[in-house]
Amino acid sequence: MTKAELVEDVARAAELTKKDAERLVEIVFESIIDTLNQGEKIELRGFGSFRVRERGARRGRNPKTGEPVDIPAKRVPYFKPGKELKELINEEPDAAASPNTSETLELDFRQPAGGNEPGGGGSTPPLM
């Protein structure tokens, strides 16, 4: 799925214009990026968690020449899927068609009334 397809799905599901849905997707992505840049982790129950891992400096090899190359330390984003997401991905196709044997995961990204409550959001940038 591309970002454009995600925007279309959000627009359709939330009955928003594509412009509003695109801005909503951008805000979610920006919030995730800002939060990770601040060194915080993001936990979306039923979906998974995002965090930043530190990779130490190491010695690598240039694949073309075989010469040793110093690779500097860096921070990398990491996603760990949640239990419910893993179960939904691995369930049998027949089970997914039957509403009695499968739960549906719904994510609600609307801002709760009251704004910036503890654990209720903050600003996070988009992942691209």
N, C-alpha and C positions, 0 to 999 in steps of 0.2 A: 504494500500500500504506500502510495506517495503522500506527501503533505497535502497536495491538492485534493486527493481522494478523501483524506481524513477531514478536510474542511467541508467537502460536500456531504459526508456522512453526518458531521456535527450539525450542519445547516438543516439537513433533512430531519434529523432526530429531534432537534431543539426548536424546529420551526423558526429559524433565523434566516436572515439574508446571508448570502455567501460572504459579503463584506464583514458583517458582524461575527459570523462563525470564524472567519480567518483571523480577526482580531482576538477572539477568544482563544483560539489555538496558539497564537503568538504569545499571549499573556501567560498561558500555562507553561509553554516552553521557556519563556524568559524567567518565570518564577523558579523553575527547576534549575536553570543554569545559575541564576543569582544565588540560590541557596547552596548549591554545590561549591560555587566560588568562595562562599563564606566559610567553607569547611563543615557545613552541616549536612546531615543525611535527610533523605525524604522517604517516608514510609507511606505507601498507599495500600491500606489493608485490602486483602483479596487480590491485589495486583502484583505488588512487589516493592522493592526498595532501591533507591539510587544512592550511591555514595562515591566518594573520591578515594582512590588508593594511591599510595606513594610508591613509585618505582625507583629503586636506587640506581645510581650510576653503574655502568657495566662496560665491559669490553666486548665489542662485536667484531664482525668481519664484513668487509665490503664483498658482496657476492660476485661482483664482476672481476675484481682484481685479487681478492683473497687477502688484502692487506688488513691489519687490525685497525679498528676504529673505536674511539672513545664515544660512548653513548651517555649523555648527561642524565641526571636524575630528572624525573618528571612526575606530574600528577595525572592520573587517568580516571575517567568516569567508569563506574562499574554498576551494573544492574543485576539484582538477584530476584528472580521471579518468586512470587508468593505461592503458597500451597494451593490455593484455589485456582490460580492461573495454570499451574502445572496440571491440576486435575482436569480442568476444562480443555486444555490442549491435548491431553492423552485419553480422553474418553472416546468410546467407540462411536462411529458415525450414527449408528442406529439409536444409541442412547441420546444423542444430541437432538434428534428429531422428536423425541417423546417428552412432552412437558412434565410428565409425572415422574420421570426417572432422572431428570437433570435440573440443576439449579441454574439460573441465569445470573451472570455477573453484570451489575449495572454500576457505572461510575457516574457520580453527580459532581460536576466541577463548578456548580454555581456557588457564588460567595454567600455564606450564611448571613442572615440579618445581624447587624452589629459590627460587621467589618473585621478588623484585625484582632480577633480574640486569640488567646493562647492556643497554639496548636491548630489554628484555623487558617493558616495561609501565610501570607507575606508576599514579597515580590520574588519571582523566579523567572529567569529568561528561557528562551526556546532552545531546544536541542535540534541541531540540524546536521 
